[in-house]
């Protein structure tokens, strides 16, 4: 494969710079192992895949009781505290 580095790992930066059609063909030709390697090396905000749901066996209320917070509420509380100072 022409998108391998000398050490045998995928050249993710080079793949990401390809034109869309060539990118789609290249990613489509990756083996399952290479595909996993490719997506594991992408920064979290650069994935070309849609968001995936995470199935859990608890409710939002139960999670909040365990100490989790809703990001919007946390940001608004932080913003309010900073505006007071």
N, C-alpha and C positions, 0 to 999 in steps of 0.2 A: 504494500500500500504506500502511496506517495506522500501520505500525511503522517508519517512516523518520524520521530526524532531519531538520532543516532543510537540512543539508549533503548529504543524499541517502544517508548511511550508515545501517545498521540500528541500531535502538535495542535493543541486546542486553539491557540491564537491564530494559526494559519487557517484552520477550518472555519473559524468565525469570520474571517475576512473574505471568504468566498462569495461570489454572486449567489443570489437566492437559489437558482435552479441547481447550480453545481453543489451548493451547500446541502440541499435536500437529497441529491443523489449520493453525496459522500456519506452523510449521516445514515441514510437508508442502507448503505452497503456495509456499515459497521457490524461486526459480530456482536453478540449479546455482551460479551466481556468488554469489548471496546466501547460499546454504547454506555455501559455502566461507568467506565473510566472517564469517558467524555463528560457525562453529566455530573460526575462527582468533582470534576475540576472547574466547573463553571461557578462563577460567583452567584450568590443567591438571587440577585436581581437580573441576571442575564439569561435565564433559562428561556428557551423558545417553546416550552410546553405550557399548556394551561395549568392553572392552579388545581391541585388534587385535594379532594376531601379526605380528612382523617376521621375514621370511624372510631368513636369512643363509647364506653358503656356507662356514662354518667351524664348528668344534666349540667347546664350552665350554672344553676344555683349551687349545685354540689361543688363545682369547681371554684366558684367565688368564695364559698365557705372555707375552702382549703387555703385561701390566701391569694388566689389569682385576681387580677384586675382587668378591667376592660380598657384597652389602650386609649380610647377617646376620653373616658373619664379621667384616666391618669394624666393625660396631656392637658386637659382643661384644668384640673386641680393644680398641676405644676405651673401652668400659665397664670392662674389666679394668684398663686403664692408669689411668683416673680413680679407680677404687676404691683403688688402691695408694697414691695421693698423699694 
